[in-house]
Amino acid sequence: MYIEWFTPLGWPEAHTGMQLISHLTCHSQRNAIIIPINLLACGCHLMVKCGAQIDRTWTLHNVLECAKHFYLNSYIDIATFAVLKCN
């Protein structure tokens, strides 16, 4: 499984309750790793932070490559919510 690393989670934003993350880079290159799929604990849902206007060039296929900042959606399922909000 190809995994891209993101910045560590900080405090949730006041208006969304979600943590803001971005791609983790080193020398302007994204940090990534290939690991066996059985080592994954769970997936996560990212929502792009877009501001007042959404970039019309973003598509389903390129938004993870084009956008700079994302919210980690802790409301997508009860297990994610419990881990992120109750600890």
C-alpha positions as CSV (number, residue, x, y, z in Angstrom):
1,M,0.0,0.0,0.0
2,Y,1.3,3.4,-1.0
3,I,1.0,5.9,1.9
4,E,1.6,9.6,1.9
5,W,2.5,11.3,5.2
6,F,0.7,14.3,6.5
7,T,1.6,16.8,9.2
8,P,0.9,15.8,12.8
9,L,-2.6,16.6,14.2
10,G,-2.9,19.8,16.1
11,W,-5.8,21.3,18.1
12,P,-9.2,21.2,16.3
13,E,-10.3,24.5,14.7
14,A,-13.0,26.2,16.6
15,H,-15.5,26.6,13.8
16,T,-15.2,23.0,12.4
17,G,-14.0,21.0,15.3
18,M,-11.6,19.2,12.9
19,Q,-7.9,19.2,12.7
20,L,-6.1,20.9,9.8
21,I,-3.4,18.9,8.1
22,S,-1.2,19.2,4.9
23,H,1.2,17.1,3.0
24,L,4.5,16.4,4.9
25,T,7.4,17.3,2.7
26,C,11.2,17.1,2.7
27,H,13.2,19.2,0.2
28,S,9.9,20.1,-1.5
29,Q,9.1,16.4,-2.1
30,R,6.2,14.6,-0.4
31,N,7.1,12.0,2.2
32,A,5.7,8.6,1.3
33,I,6.2,4.9,2.1
34,I,5.1,1.6,0.8
35,I,3.9,-0.8,3.6
36,P,2.0,-4.1,3.7
37,I,-1.7,-3.5,3.8
38,N,-2.1,-5.7,6.9
39,L,-0.2,-3.1,8.9
40,L,-2.9,-0.5,8.3
41,A,-5.1,0.2,11.4
42,C,-7.8,2.2,9.5
43,G,-8.4,4.7,6.7
44,C,-9.4,8.3,7.2
45,H,-11.6,10.8,5.4
46,L,-10.0,14.1,4.3
47,M,-12.0,17.2,3.3
48,V,-10.2,19.9,1.3
49,K,-10.0,23.3,3.0
50,C,-11.2,25.6,0.2
51,G,-12.1,29.0,1.6
52,A,-14.8,31.2,0.1
53,Q,-14.3,29.9,-3.4
54,I,-13.5,26.4,-4.6
55,D,-10.8,26.1,-7.3
56,R,-12.7,25.0,-10.4
57,T,-9.7,23.0,-11.7
58,W,-10.0,20.6,-8.8
59,T,-11.7,17.3,-9.7
60,L,-12.3,14.0,-7.9
61,H,-9.2,12.7,-9.5
62,N,-6.7,15.6,-8.7
63,V,-7.9,17.3,-5.6
64,L,-5.5,15.4,-3.3
65,E,-2.6,16.4,-5.5
66,C,-3.7,20.1,-6.1
67,A,-5.0,21.2,-2.7
68,K,-2.6,22.3,0.0
69,H,-4.7,21.9,3.2
70,F,-7.2,19.4,4.4
71,Y,-9.4,18.7,7.4
72,L,-9.3,15.3,9.0
73,N,-13.0,14.5,9.1
74,S,-13.6,13.1,12.6
75,Y,-17.4,13.0,12.1
76,I,-17.3,10.4,9.3
77,D,-17.8,7.4,11.6
78,I,-18.3,6.7,15.3
79,A,-14.9,4.9,15.7
80,T,-12.9,7.8,14.3
81,F,-15.0,10.3,16.4
82,A,-14.4,8.3,19.5
83,V,-10.6,8.1,19.0
84,L,-10.2,11.8,18.1
85,K,-12.7,13.4,20.4
86,C,-12.7,11.2,23.5
87,N,-9.0,10.8,24.1
